[in-house]
Amino acid sequence: MLHLQEIEQAILANGRVDGPELEALRQQLYAGGKIERREADLLVELHKRVQHRTPAFEHFFYQAVKDHILAHGRIDAEETDWLRRMLFTDGKIKDEERKLLHELKGEAKQVSPEFDVLFDKSMKQPQEQHTCGGRKA
């Protein structure tokens, strides 16, 4: 079985995460039953660097982040700080990230005041503007 660094190198060389790579990534990240911070950090970095994000990889990424954060059922200040760094790398929040925060808030048994602040700040951010193929003049 490939190690995480080998999987990461293969994915970055390919430029996308598809079937075999995604399955290998899933097996490695969940090998211990839960995703530890080191693995979560690697996944976040991979998500930033991969050129073509497939819908399957996007779904896996957000589910894995959620599994990592909710491993203990609560979201503390340290986890909130990690989420903030992950979510605001580009200064704005994406629709998928907003959805993740809603799911975390709904599924956590307890959230810290810091998470509530992050949640409120994120919900005040403008939503993404989606276009349907129109060209700019």
N, C-alpha and C positions, 0 to 999 in steps of 0.2 A: 504494500500500500504506500502511496506517495505521502510525503510529509507536506505540511502546509506551505512551506517556502517553495517546494517544487511545484505544487499546484498553482501557487500565485505566479511563478515564473511562466508556467505553461499558459495560464490565462492571459497574462499581459502580452506574451508573444503572439497569441491568437487574436487578442484584442476584444474578445467577448467570452461570456460564460454560457456554455451550452451543455446539453445532456451529460456527457461523461465527466466534464470538469465540475459541473454543478453537483453531481452525485458524489464525486470524490471530496469536494469541499464540504458537503453536508456530513459525510461520514467522519471526516477529520474534526470538524468543529463540534459535533455532538458525540464524539468518541467517549468522553467522560460522563456523558449523561446531561451535561449542561455546558454552556459556553462561558468560559472564563474571560476575564478582562483582556488578557494577552491575545486570545483568539478574536475577541470582539474588535480590538484595535486593528488587528490585521485585516479583518473583514471590512471595516470602515475605510481603511487605506486602499484596499483593493477596489472598493466601490467608487472611490474618488478617481482612481487611475484607469479603470477599464474603459475602453473607447466606446464600445457598443453594449449598452445595458439591455438585455433581453427582458421581456415581461416576467419570465420565470426567475431570473436572477433578482429582479426588483422585489418580487414577492418574497423570495427566500431571504434577501437582505433584511427587509423590514420585520419579517417574522423572527429572524435570528436575533436582531437587536431587541425586540420585544421580549423574547425568551431570556435573553441575558439580563435585561433590566428587571424583569419580574421574577427572577429565580428565587428570591426570598419573599416575594409577595408584597414588598413595600419599596418605595422609591425614596432614598435618603438624599441628603445634600450633595454627597460626593457623586452619586449616580446622576443627579440633576446637572452637576457641573460637567460631567462627561457628555451627557446628552446635549447640553448647550454648545459645547465645542464641536460636536458632531453636526448639529443642525445648522449652526450659523457660520459655517466656514466661508460661505459666499455672501454673508450679510443679509440674506433673505431666506424665507422658509417656503419650501415647496409644498404642493398639495398633499403628496404622499407623507411628508414629514408632519404636516398638520393632522392627518388621519392617524398616524402613529401616536401622536400625543393624546388624541382623543381616546384611542384604544388603551393606552397605558393608564390614563386617568380613570377610565371605566373599569379596568381589570385589577388594578392595584388595590390591595386591602388597606393600605395607608400610604399617603404621599406627604412629603415634607413641605413646609411653607415655601421653600426655594422652588420646588416643582410647581406649586401653584402660581408663583410669580412668572416662571418660565412659560407655563401654559398660557396665562393671561397675555403676556407679551407676544407670544407666538400667534395667538388668535387675533391680535390687533394688527398684525402684519398684513399688507395687501395680498390678495389671492393672486395666483399665477394667471396671466392672460394667455388663453389658448386661442390659436387661430386655426382655421380649417382650410389651409392650402392657398389662401390669398397671397398675392405678391404685393410688396411695397413698391411704390412708384419711385 
